[in-house]
């Protein structure tokens, strides 16, 4: 069976969307929240509205896009390269959440003659 427009099936009954609960998964079950309930997240609060969490009031500043990868630390042989991003000024009052710098290996091909060359 189907619920009338503007209603959803919950607990085997059709209920208005505005009365739908929200669910937050945990490691072994789901915690249910009533409409209007709020939960805390690292950047503020989310409120249960129409069966989903509204987290539009984020208080964290936003991270910029990643920079280009740097040149490899060696011209041949194993080396490292990195990239970074900054914490933007989007009006948030809490620090950015997330990784600010990434490093990865580069130049896996050995140098001729068995030695390594450092980039300038």
N, C-alpha and C positions, 0 to 999 in steps of 0.2 A: 504494500500500500504506500501511498505518497501523502506527504503533508501538504496542506494548503499553502499557497504563496505566503511568504513571510514567516513560515514556521519550519522548524527542523525536528527530526526524530531524536529524542533523548529519553533514555530509560523506557523505551517502548511506547512513548507518548509523544504526540506532536505538541511542541511548545513554541511560543513566540521567540524569534531570534534574540530579542533583547533579554530573554530569560535563560539563555543557554550558558552553561558553565564552561570554564576554560580548563584545560589540562596541561600540567607541566610534568614531563617524564623524569623519573629518577632511575637509579640503577636497576631496581627490581619492581617498580610499579609506577602508576601515574597519580600525582597529587591533583585533586580537583579544587577549583576556586569558583566562588559564586560571582555573578555579575557585580561589578563595582569593587571587588577585592583587588588589592595591589600586591605585587611582589617586588622585592629589591633585586636589582642587577648591578653589575659594577659601575654603570654610568647613570644610575638613577632608578626610577620605578616604572613598572608596567602595570596597566590596569586592565582587568577582564571586561571586555566590551563585546557584545554580540557573539560570544563563543570564541573569541581570539584575544590575545594580549595586545594592547595598544602601548607601544614603547616609544611614542613620538617625542617625548620630552627628555631626550638624551642630554645629559649634563657633561659628557666627555667631549673634549676637543677631537677633531677628526684628523687622521693621519693623511699625509700627502701621498701621491703616487710614488712608487719606487723609482730611484734614480737609475741611470744606465749602469751596467756593470763596469767596474774599473778595468784597466788593463791588467793582464796577468802579471804576477810578481816575477815571473821568469819568462824569457823568450823561448825557451825549450826546456823540457823536463818538468817535473811536477811543481806547481806553484799555486797561488791563491789569488782570487779576485773577490771584490765585495761590492755591495750596493747599499744604499741607505734611503731613509725617508724621514720627514720631519713631522712634528706635531703642529698642525695648522691652527689658525685662529678663527674657529667657527662659532665663537660665542660660548663654548662650554667652559665650565669652571673646574672640572676634574681633569687630571692628566690623561693623555692618550693611553689607550689599552692596546697592547700588541708589540710585536717585534719591530725594532727601529733599524737594525743592521743585519744583513745576511752575508755570509762568506761561503764560497764554494771552491773546490779544487778546479784547476785548469791546466792546460798544456801537459797532457799525459804522455805525449810522444817523447822518447828519450832524445837527448842531444847526440849529434854525431861525435864520435870519439869518447863517449861515456862521461862527459862532464856537463854541468849545468851553467846556464848564463842568466844572470840577474838582469831584469829590465832596468832602464834608467828612470 
